[in-house]
Amino acid sequence: MRMELFGTAGIRGSVRERVTPELALGVGRAVGAGVVAGAAGDTESGDSPAVVVGRDGRPTGEALAAAVEAGIESAGADVRRAGVLSTPALAYASQGRYGVMLTASHNPPTDNGIKVFVDGREYDRERESAVEARVAGGEAPAEWDEWGGSEAVTPLAGYRQAVVEYARGHGAPAGGLEVVVDCGTGTGALGTPPVLRELGARVVTLNGQIDGHFPGRESKPTPETLGDLREFLSQCTFDLGIAHDGDADRIVLLDSEGEIVHEDTVVAILAEHFVRTATAPDPVVVTTPNASGRIDERVAAAGGRVERVRLGALHEGIAAARDGGGDVVFAAEPWKHIHPAHGGWIDGAASAAVLVRLVAAQGLAGLREPVTERPYRKVSVECPDDRKADAMTLVASSLPAAFPDADVDTEYGVRLQRPDGSWTLVRPSGTEPYVRVYAEADEVDALVDQVTGVVADAVADAGG
C-alpha cells in the first residue's frame, strides 16, 4: 500500500505524531538513496552526490536536521549543512544538486516539516512517490564503507546578492523609499531587510529576531496576526509594509495606511509587469484555479496569457506551459510567487525586492489603479470525505446548468467564467471535510448564495 507523506507543500505536521526524528531519518535515507541511484533527477554527478540541508528557527529543527543528515549520509550521499536560513535561500543553494529544508512554514511551533528540492525546484509527484516508496520499504543503509560525510556551507550572502541583482532589472532605484518589514521572528529576517537596504530603501524591521516559538505573532501573516504592523503603518509615515511567514516563501503587502493589499492584486501587478517587459513572443503567467480574474485581465491587457494548474503544483504548470511552447515569465498562487528569471523556487524576498522597485517607480496607488478589484469570497460547504467524489460529479452537471452563459472548466474542480467578468470555482478540500466555493463578482454575496445552494444540494444527493 502506498504511503502518502507529501501534501501540497512537502511533509508537514506535529513533531510528536507525524514529523518525528524517526520519520526524518527515513526520509533522509530515502532521499539519499535516490540521489545515489540517480532516481531523483539528473543534476550533480560524480562519485560523491551532495544534498544541502537547512532549517528554519523552530526549536525542533536542529534535531530533525540531524536525523535527516544521518539518513542521507547512511545512504551514501554527502551532506552540505547550511544551518538556519529561509526556504528560498535553501532552494537557491540546491541549484546543481539536491536540498532538504526542515520547515513547517506558517504552521504553529508544535509542527515541523520536510521539503525536498532538486536543482532549485521542489520535488514533483513522481519523485515524492519514489521517496514514499523507499520510506515504506524500509530502505537499508549503504555498506559501511560507502557512507557519506558532511561539511558546512554558507549560501546566504550569495542568495542575497542574487536577489539584489535580479531586482535591479525591474522598476527604479529605491533610494528614499521607507518600508516596514515584519519578519514574524522567522528566517525572512536574514534575507528581505538586508536586500531592501542594499537596494537603497530605508527599512524598519519588526519581529526581526529568529525565534521558532513565534513570540511576536503567529507565523501565518493574516489581517488578525498583523495587527502590530498595521497599527505601526497607520501611525507613521512609511510608504509600504511587507510581512513574511516563518520561512519567507510567503509575502503579504500592505499600503501606507496599514491596509492589506489583496493577494490577487499583488499577483496581477507583478504578472502585468513581467508580461509587459518580456521579450518572448508568447509570455505566459501560471496561476491556480482559485486565482482572481483580475490577473487574467491585466495579463491580457499586457499581451500575455494565463495558464492554470492545481494548487501546490506551480512547478508542474510551468513545465506544461513550456512544453506547449510558452515562455513562463511569472507563476503564483496566493501569497507565493515564482520568478523564473531568478530561479525555480517560491521566493518572498524576491517579490519584496521587485515590488519595492516598482513602487519606487510608480507608487503603490499607481500600480493598483488599473486593477479591477471586484469583491471576492471563499466559503466552505460541509461534505464528508466519502461523499466528495459523488458530490463533485453532480456539481459538474448541475452548476453549469444553473449558469448557462458561463464558460466551464472542469480540470481542477468546476470553474465557471461568466461574460461579465465574474467567476466561481468549486473544488473539494484535500485535507478537511469540506467542498470549497470561491467567487468573485460585483454582487458576490448573491453569486455565493446561488453556488453554495447548488453545492449543498449535490452533497445531500450524494448521501442518498
MISENU-161088 format. One line per field, with one value per residue (C-alpha): x, y, z; residue in one letter. Coordinates in steps of 0.2 Angstrom, whole numbers. Layout:
N
east: (X/...)
north: (Y/...)
up: (Z/...)
pati: (A/...)
# end
This chain:
464
east: (0/7/12/6/18/18/5/4/19/30/28/21/13/16/34/27/14/20/36/46/65/61/52/66/79/69/65/83/89/76/82/100/97/88/102/115/104/101/82/78/85/100/109/126/136/151/157/150/132/128/112/112/101/94/81/70/71/59/66/64/73/91/86/76/90/102/91/89/108/111/99/107/124/120/113/129/127/136/128/131/125/118/111/97/90/74/67/70/89/89/81/95/108/101/105/115/112/99/91/81/73/66/51/33/31/16/11/12/28/22/24/38/40/52/53/64/72/82/91/81/64/53/51/37/24/35/50/39/31/49/53/37/40/58/52/38/50/62/77/93/109/123/138/148/162/150/143/144/151/147/153/146/141/136/124/116/127/126/107/105/116/107/90/98/105/88/78/89/82/65/57/68/81/73/83/72/58/53/47/42/46/38/48/37/53/56/70/65/75/91/85/72/78/97/91/80/93/106/93/93/77/76/70/62/61/48/50/67/74/74/63/53/42/35/33/29/14/8/19/5/3/-16/-26/-28/-10/-3/-11/5/12/-5/-5/13/10/-6/3/19/24/30/27/23/24/29/26/33/28/41/51/49/41/25/23/9/10/2/-1/5/-11/-9/-22/-18/-17/-27/-15/-23/-20/-2/-1/-10/3/18/11/7/24/33/22/25/44/45/54/47/33/22/23/14/8/5/-8/-21/-39/-44/-35/-44/-50/-41/-25/-31/-37/-21/-11/-22/-20/-1/-1/1/-10/-14/-12/-19/-13/-19/-14/3/9/16/31/21/11/27/34/17/17/35/31/17/29/26/39/34/38/29/20/10/-3/-10/5/18/27/40/51/58/71/78/75/63/58/45/53/45/61/62/44/48/63/54/39/49/57/41/33/48/45/26/19/8/-8/-2/2/-15/-25/-28/-33/-51/-54/-71/-77/-70/-76/-72/-84/-84/-99/-98/-96/-90/-74/-84/-96/-84/-82/-100/-104/-92/-99/-116/-109/-100/-118/-129/-118/-116/-135/-138/-126/-129/-120/-103/-88/-84/-68/-68/-49/-46/-64/-78/-74/-86/-81/-96/-96/-97/-80/-87/-82/-84/-74/-80/-67/-66/-54/-39/-37/-54/-72/-77/-81/-73/-83/-73/-82/-78/-91/-98/-113/-103/-115/-129/-117/-110/-128/-133/-117/-117/-136/-131/-116/-127/-140/-126/-119/-136/-140/-123/-128/-144)
north: (0/17/28/46/58/73/86/101/109/94/84/94/90/88/83/71/62/64/73/63/60/43/49/62/48/38/52/57/39/38/55/50/33/41/54/40/29/44/42/59/69/71/86/84/69/61/49/60/66/80/86/103/103/119/123/137/143/131/123/106/109/105/88/84/91/79/65/69/72/55/46/55/50/32/30/35/53/69/82/101/109/126/129/142/151/154/141/152/153/134/132/144/133/117/123/110/97/92/100/96/110/107/119/120/137/146/131/133/130/112/107/105/98/92/99/91/101/96/110/124/116/106/88/84/70/56/60/62/45/37/44/37/20/20/25/12/-1/2/7/-1/9/8/-3/3/10/19/31/49/64/82/99/117/129/147/151/167/180/173/171/189/196/186/193/211/209/201/215/229/224/230/246/261/264/263/277/287/273/269/251/241/223/211/195/187/181/169/167/181/192/185/190/203/218/217/215/230/241/236/242/259/258/264/248/246/228/221/204/203/191/172/163/147/150/164/176/191/185/168/163/164/183/187/203/197/192/208/220/227/230/238/249/254/259/269/279/283/289/274/270/252/237/219/203/185/169/158/153/168/160/169/188/200/218/232/250/266/266/248/240/223/223/209/194/193/211/209/194/205/219/208/197/213/220/204/202/220/218/201/200/182/181/171/177/165/168/152/153/142/139/150/165/181/186/202/193/187/205/213/199/200/219/217/205/188/174/164/145/137/122/114/121/117/112/128/119/107/121/129/113/111/128/127/111/120/132/147/157/157/175/173/160/162/156/166/174/163/168/160/172/160/173/172/154/139/141/151/167/180/191/192/198/210/217/219/226/239/244/245/256/267/269/271/272/259/268/270/251/247/259/248/233/230/224/215/208/191/177/160/149/130/118/103/87/70/63/48/59/71/62/59/77/84/73/81/98/96/95/105/120/124/121/135/147/143/158/153/145/129/121/105/101/107/106/115/133/145/161/172/186/200/195/186/168/154/139/123/111/98/101/89/90/94/88/102/107/124/138/153/168/185/197/214/205/192/188/184/173/164/160/153/142/136/131/120/113/109/100/90/85/80/70/61/55/47)
up: (0/-5/10/7/16/5/4/-7/2/7/23/37/55/73/78/91/80/62/58/71/71/65/50/47/47/35/23/23/19/5/-2/-1/-9/-23/-26/-26/-38/-49/-47/-41/-56/-67/-60/-50/-55/-49/-35/-21/-24/-11/-3/5/22/30/43/50/68/76/92/84/68/75/80/64/53/62/59/40/39/47/34/19/24/29/11/4/-1/6/16/15/31/28/45/49/33/23/12/-4/2/4/-14/-21/-13/-20/-38/-47/-33/-20/-5/10/21/38/40/43/35/43/54/73/83/88/70/58/40/26/9/-4/-19/-34/-44/-36/-38/-26/-30/-42/-38/-46/-36/-20/-24/-25/-8/-1/-8/-1/16/16/11/25/14/21/25/12/16/30/19/7/19/15/25/29/29/32/19/19/5/12/5/-12/-11/-5/-19/-32/-26/-27/-44/-50/-43/-51/-68/-63/-58/-51/-38/-20/-13/-1/0/18/21/36/36/49/48/61/71/55/44/32/44/36/18/15/26/20/2/3/11/-2/-15/-6/4/22/32/49/54/66/74/67/79/74/87/82/96/86/102/91/82/74/59/47/41/42/45/63/66/58/70/76/59/53/68/66/47/51/65/55/38/28/10/12/23/20/30/29/36/46/31/20/5/8/6/11/5/15/10/19/30/36/24/17/-2/-9/-13/-31/-34/-30/-42/-55/-53/-54/-68/-79/-76/-81/-97/-102/-100/-108/-125/-129/-142/-130/-112/-100/-82/-72/-58/-49/-52/-36/-43/-47/-64/-62/-65/-82/-86/-83/-92/-107/-107/-107/-121/-112/-107/-91/-88/-73/-63/-47/-30/-24/-42/-49/-55/-65/-73/-78/-86/-95/-102/-108/-116/-125/-132/-120/-111/-92/-85/-68/-58/-42/-31/-16/-7/-15/-31/-43/-53/-67/-72/-54/-50/-50/-32/-22/-16/-4/-3/-22/-23/-10/-19/-36/-28/-19/-35/-44/-30/-31/-50/-50/-32/-25/-29/-47/-48/-41/-52/-67/-57/-56/-38/-38/-21/-18/-6/-1/9/14/12/24/15/22/13/7/-2/-11/-27/-30/-25/-37/-51/-48/-47/-63/-72/-60/-59/-77/-79/-66/-76/-95/-101/-92/-99/-90/-85/-75/-75/-57/-49/-58/-63/-72/-80/-85/-98/-86/-78/-63/-59/-47/-43/-33/-28/-14/1/1/20/28/26/15/-3/-6/-15/-22/-31/-37/-43/-41/-32/-24/-10/-22/-33/-17/-11/-28/-30/-12/-14/-29/-19/-4/-15/-23/-6/0/-16/-14/3/-4)
pati: (M/R/M/E/L/F/G/T/A/G/I/R/G/S/V/R/E/R/V/T/P/E/L/A/L/G/V/G/R/A/V/G/A/G/V/V/A/G/A/A/G/D/T/E/S/G/D/S/P/A/V/V/V/G/R/D/G/R/P/T/G/E/A/L/A/A/A/V/E/A/G/I/E/S/A/G/A/D/V/R/R/A/G/V/L/S/T/P/A/L/A/Y/A/S/Q/G/R/Y/G/V/M/L/T/A/S/H/N/P/P/T/D/N/G/I/K/V/F/V/D/G/R/E/Y/D/R/E/R/E/S/A/V/E/A/R/V/A/G/G/E/A/P/A/E/W/D/E/W/G/G/S/E/A/V/T/P/L/A/G/Y/R/Q/A/V/V/E/Y/A/R/G/H/G/A/P/A/G/G/L/E/V/V/V/D/C/G/T/G/T/G/A/L/G/T/P/P/V/L/R/E/L/G/A/R/V/V/T/L/N/G/Q/I/D/G/H/F/P/G/R/E/S/K/P/T/P/E/T/L/G/D/L/R/E/F/L/S/Q/C/T/F/D/L/G/I/A/H/D/G/D/A/D/R/I/V/L/L/D/S/E/G/E/I/V/H/E/D/T/V/V/A/I/L/A/E/H/F/V/R/T/A/T/A/P/D/P/V/V/V/T/T/P/N/A/S/G/R/I/D/E/R/V/A/A/A/G/G/R/V/E/R/V/R/L/G/A/L/H/E/G/I/A/A/A/R/D/G/G/G/D/V/V/F/A/A/E/P/W/K/H/I/H/P/A/H/G/G/W/I/D/G/A/A/S/A/A/V/L/V/R/L/V/A/A/Q/G/L/A/G/L/R/E/P/V/T/E/R/P/Y/R/K/V/S/V/E/C/P/D/D/R/K/A/D/A/M/T/L/V/A/S/S/L/P/A/A/F/P/D/A/D/V/D/T/E/Y/G/V/R/L/Q/R/P/D/G/S/W/T/L/V/R/P/S/G/T/E/P/Y/V/R/V/Y/A/E/A/D/E/V/D/A/L/V/D/Q/V/T/G/V/V/A/D/A/V/A/D/A/G/G)
# end
